[in-house]
Amino acid sequence: GHHHRYAGLYPGDRYVDWVGYDPYNFHVCNGSTVWKSPHDTVGGFYRWLDANGIGAGKPRMLAEFGTNLHPDDPDAKRRWFEQFPAALKAHPKIKAAIYFNSPGMTRKTSTCDMTMNHDASALAGFAAAGRDSYLRQPTGLGKPR
């Protein structure tokens, strides 16, 4: 909600090697009723960067990202993780992504748990995403792990 401030905070391409941002599907953790897909979670600021010419030609990193559970759909988080590799493929400037495995915005509740392993279904989805070939690229140090 503060996009109008970001361009003024960017020091310029000569000082920047990577552009990082932190997209989250907070869902009800922040009072929202909107469940955001991985594509929507990642895409908003990505498109803003493109539209404003910020970091043109620089690789992008999800310095931290995450999703909440959906209290009315126990398998929503699993599906979110399973869809995450496709969202990365659709945003090819993203070259690194780090899951922020924290309970919630400030605390874990029955409707707010951002951990990737809060239940077996979420963990299965996270593991499935990790097996996607797009996330198992060669490192130059031998075979992918």
Helices and strands as residue ranges (DSSP letters): H 3-9, G 13-15, E 19-21, E 24-25, G 27-30, H 38-52, E 60-67, H 76-89, E 94-99, H 120-130, G 133-135
